[in-house]
């Protein structure tokens, strides 16, 4: 009897052609039967965990020392799930000292403690900055009332792995060439020779058309200069507007309040394309409205989403209306 109940509890709340969405705490589900079939098979663990904010949010964030201990302890569990060349990508926002116009370094302490933990053997492969000009001015007291600080408009994105050489291919996330580079390729000539930086540019070094330029670790969700033609990676511009708009329109039509801290679909598209191949498994242990699962399915990857709050199941399934009808099962506890 107990065995039958246990199996029922780990059935997905819904599933699609490529993925499954479970409701429950990731600490519990990934310590039980759900972990066994995926241990050592996750190519990318992509997530935006609850930020270590000064005050509690409706979506259930921890604070202070409690958050740090919780965050670090999850590192070893997550690392065990990865393939030998798999990656963990964590989006983390900034924090501020309670009641003070001083930025907190707590999120950096969490990262350093995670890297120091001997169990997972994780290392920081590269840090990315995700700039979002649409973010509201914050922290409000210091930005819009006292006018003594600037709008906090970016998040950190940490790329971690158990190996120095995780699977990655930046050719899959190339930026469109600038108009200058397009003209250079057409003319087949440019100003070669030494530069003030003491680099020497060869005669033919920039004459090969690679289909685009290598992207930066500054991920720009919208162009900073509206008069400058956007040169976002193709995957970043893929779904940051139309798919997000459809999702919000459907939520409003059904009276659903969207998750207040959604990962940009564009960001998920970027890292899934960069760090995985078609058919690879992508896991988000703090799935929320399931941005990661949606992007993974759209890009031909398998996915698993885990979310502690059952109120987000309906909107997580709503993302797949254009693709296929989700099949509902029994929610995990």
C-alpha positions in Angstrom: 0.0 0.0 0.0 2.8 2.4 1.0 4.6 1.7 -2.3 1.5 2.4 -4.4 1.0 5.8 -2.5 4.7 6.7 -3.0 4.5 6.0 -6.7 1.3 8.2 -7.0 3.0 11.1 -5.3 5.8 11.3 -7.9 3.5 11.2 -10.9 3.6 14.5 -12.9 0.9 17.1 -12.6 1.0 17.2 -16.4 3.3 16.1 -19.2 3.8 17.0 -22.8 5.5 15.3 -25.7 9.0 16.0 -24.3 8.6 16.8 -20.6 7.0 16.4 -17.2 6.0 19.0 -14.6 6.0 17.9 -10.9 4.6 19.7 -7.9 6.6 19.4 -4.7 9.7 20.6 -3.0 12.8 19.9 -5.1 14.8 18.9 -1.9 12.3 16.1 -1.3 11.6 15.0 -4.9 15.3 14.9 -5.9 16.2 12.9 -2.8 13.6 10.2 -3.7 12.6 8.0 -6.6 12.4 11.0 -9.0 16.2 11.4 -8.8 17.1 7.8 -9.7 16.1 7.8 -13.4 17.8 11.2 -14.0 20.9 10.9 -11.8 23.9 11.5 -14.1 21.7 12.3 -17.1 20.9 16.0 -16.8 22.8 18.0 -19.4 21.6 21.3 -18.1 20.1 22.4 -14.8 18.7 25.9 -15.6 16.9 27.8 -12.9 16.1 31.0 -11.2 15.8 30.2 -7.5 13.9 32.4 -5.1 16.2 35.4 -4.5 17.6 36.0 -1.0 15.5 39.2 -0.5 15.1 41.1 2.8 11.4 40.3 3.0 9.2 37.4 2.3 7.5 37.2 -1.1 4.3 35.3 -2.0 6.3 32.8 -4.1 8.2 31.6 -1.0 11.7 33.0 -0.7 14.0 32.3 2.2 16.1 35.0 3.8 19.5 35.5 5.5 21.6 32.6 6.8 18.7 30.2 6.3 18.9 30.9 2.5 22.7 30.5 2.4 22.6 27.1 4.1 19.7 25.9 1.9 21.4 27.2 -1.3 24.7 25.6 -0.6 23.3 22.2 0.5 21.4 22.0 -2.8 24.7 22.3 -4.8 25.8 18.7 -4.1 22.4 17.3 -4.9 22.3 19.2 -8.2 25.8 18.2 -9.2 25.0 14.5 -8.7 22.3 14.8 -11.4 24.6 16.2 -14.1 26.2 14.3 -16.9 30.0 14.4 -16.8 30.1 17.4 -19.1 26.8 18.9 -17.8 26.1 22.5 -16.7 24.3 24.3 -13.9 23.1 27.8 -14.8 21.6 30.0 -12.0 20.1 33.4 -12.5 20.4 35.5 -9.3 19.2 39.0 -8.7 20.8 41.7 -6.5 20.0 42.4 -2.9 20.2 45.5 -0.7 20.9 45.9 3.0 17.7 46.2 5.1 16.7 49.9 5.4 19.9 51.1 3.9 20.9 52.4 0.4 23.8 49.9 0.3 24.0 47.0 -2.0 24.3 43.6 -0.3 27.1 41.1 -1.2 25.1 38.2 0.3 24.4 36.6 -3.1 28.1 36.6 -3.8 28.8 34.9 -0.4 26.3 32.2 -1.4 28.1 31.6 -4.6 31.6 31.5 -2.9 30.3 29.1 -0.2 28.8 26.8 -2.9 32.1 26.7 -4.8 34.1 26.0 -1.6 31.9 23.1 -0.7 34.2 20.1 -1.4 31.4 17.6 -2.3 30.2 18.7 -5.7 33.5 19.9 -7.0 31.8 22.7 -8.9 33.6 25.5 -10.5 32.5 28.9 -12.0 32.9 28.5 -15.8 31.7 32.0 -16.6 29.5 34.8 -15.2 26.9 36.5 -17.4 25.0 39.7 -16.9 21.4 39.8 -18.0 20.3 43.3 -18.7 16.5 44.0 -18.8 15.6 47.7 -19.4 11.9 46.9 -18.8 12.5 46.4 -15.1 10.7 48.9 -12.8 12.9 51.4 -10.9 14.1 49.7 -7.7 14.8 49.8 -4.9 12.0 52.3 -4.9 13.0 54.3 -1.7 16.4 55.1 -3.0 15.7 55.4 -6.7 12.3 57.0 -7.1 11.7 58.8 -3.7 15.1 59.9 -2.4 16.7 59.9 -5.9 20.1 58.8 -4.7 20.6 55.5 -6.5 20.2 54.2 -10.1 17.6 51.6 -11.2 18.7 48.0 -10.5 18.2 46.6 -14.0 20.3 43.5 -14.3 20.7 40.0 -12.8 23.7 37.8 -12.4 23.8 34.5 -14.3 26.3 31.9 -13.0 27.4 29.1 -15.3 28.8 26.2 -13.2 30.1 22.7 -14.0 31.9 19.7 -12.5 34.5 19.9 -15.3 36.6 22.7 -16.9 35.2 21.7 -20.3 31.4 21.3 -20.1 29.5 20.8 -23.4 29.1 24.2 -25.1 29.1 25.6 -28.6 29.0 29.4 -29.1 28.3 28.9 -32.8 24.7 28.1 -32.0 24.2 31.5 -30.4 25.9 33.8 -32.8 24.9 37.5 -33.1 24.0 38.9 -36.5 27.0 40.7 -38.0 27.1 44.5 -37.7 26.5 46.5 -40.8 30.2 47.4 -40.8 31.2 43.7 -40.8 28.7 42.9 -43.5 30.3 45.6 -45.7 33.8 44.3 -44.8 32.9 40.8 -45.9 31.5 42.1 -49.1 34.5 44.3 -49.9 37.0 41.5 -49.0 39.4 44.0 -47.5 40.0 45.9 -44.3 42.7 47.8 -42.4 45.0 45.1 -41.1 48.2 45.4 -39.2 49.2 46.4 -35.6 46.8 48.0 -33.2 47.5 50.3 -30.2 46.7 47.3 -28.0 49.8 45.7 -29.6 47.6 43.1 -31.3 48.4 42.4 -34.9 45.4 41.9 -37.2 46.3 39.5 -40.1 45.3 40.2 -43.7 42.7 37.5 -43.9 41.7 37.1 -40.2 38.3 38.8 -40.7 37.4 37.7 -44.2 35.7 34.4 -43.4 32.0 34.5 -43.0 31.1 32.5 -39.9 27.4 33.3 -40.1 27.6 35.8 -37.3 29.8 37.2 -34.5 30.6 35.5 -31.2 28.3 36.7 -28.5 29.2 38.5 -25.3 28.6 37.5 -21.7 26.4 40.5 -21.4 22.9 39.3 -22.4 20.9 42.2 -23.7 17.2 41.3 -23.7 16.3 44.6 -25.5 18.6 47.0 -27.4 20.0 49.7 -25.1 20.0 52.2 -27.9 16.6 52.2 -29.8 18.2 53.8 -32.8 20.8 51.1 -33.1 19.8 48.0 -35.0 19.6 45.1 -32.5 22.3 42.5 -32.6 21.0 40.1 -30.1 21.8 36.4 -30.4 19.1 34.9 -32.7 17.9 32.6 -29.9 17.5 35.5 -27.5 15.3 37.5 -29.8 13.4 34.3 -30.7 10.7 34.5 -28.1 11.1 37.5 -25.9 8.1 39.3 -27.2 5.4 37.3 -29.1 5.4 34.1 -27.0 5.6 36.1 -23.7 2.7 38.3 -24.9 0.5 35.3 -25.7 1.2 33.8 -22.3 0.2 36.9 -20.5 -2.9 37.4 -22.7 -4.1 33.9 -21.9 -3.4 34.4 -18.2 -5.5 37.6 -18.1 -8.3 35.9 -20.1 -8.5 33.1 -17.6 -8.1 35.3 -14.5 -4.7 33.8 -13.7 -2.1 36.0 -11.9 1.2 35.2 -13.6 4.2 34.2 -11.5 5.8 37.5 -10.3 9.4 36.4 -10.9 9.3 34.8 -14.3 12.6 34.0 -16.0 12.7 35.7 -19.5 12.0 33.1 -22.2 14.8 34.6 -24.2 17.4 33.8 -21.5 16.2 30.2 -21.3 16.4 29.9 -25.1 20.0 31.2 -25.1 21.5 28.8 -22.5 19.6 25.8 -23.8 20.8 26.4 -27.3 24.3 27.2 -26.1 24.8 24.2 -23.7 22.7 21.4 -25.0 21.9 19.3 -28.1 18.5 18.2 -29.3 17.3 15.3 -27.2 19.3 16.3 -24.1 17.6 16.5 -20.7 17.0 20.0 -19.1 15.9 20.3 -15.5 14.5 23.3 -13.6 14.0 22.6 -9.9 12.3 26.0 -9.3 10.2 26.0 -12.4 7.5 28.5 -11.4 5.4 29.1 -14.6 7.8 26.7 -16.5 9.7 29.1 -18.8 12.6 26.6 -18.9 10.3 23.6 -19.9 8.6 25.7 -22.6 11.9 26.8 -24.1 13.3 23.3 -23.9 10.3 21.8 -25.7 10.4 24.5 -28.4 14.1 23.7 -29.0 13.6 19.9 -29.2 15.0 19.0 -25.7 13.6 16.8 -23.0 12.7 18.5 -19.8 11.6 18.1 -16.2 10.1 21.0 -14.1 9.6 21.0 -10.4 7.6 23.6 -8.5 6.7 23.7 -4.9 3.6 25.8 -5.3 0.7 24.0 -6.9 -1.0 27.3 -7.9 1.4 27.7 -10.8 0.4 24.4 -12.5 -2.3 25.9 -14.7 -0.1 28.7 -16.1 2.8 26.3 -16.5 0.5 24.1 -18.7 -0.9 27.1 -20.5 2.4 27.8 -22.2 2.0 24.6 -24.3 -1.4 25.4 -25.8 0.1 26.1 -29.3 2.2 23.0 -29.2 0.2 20.2 -27.9 -2.4 19.6 -25.2 -0.7 18.7 -21.8 -1.8 15.5 -20.3 -2.7 15.8 -16.6 -1.8 13.3 -13.9 -1.7 13.4 -10.1 0.2 16.2 -8.4 3.2 15.3 -6.3 3.2 16.3 -2.7 
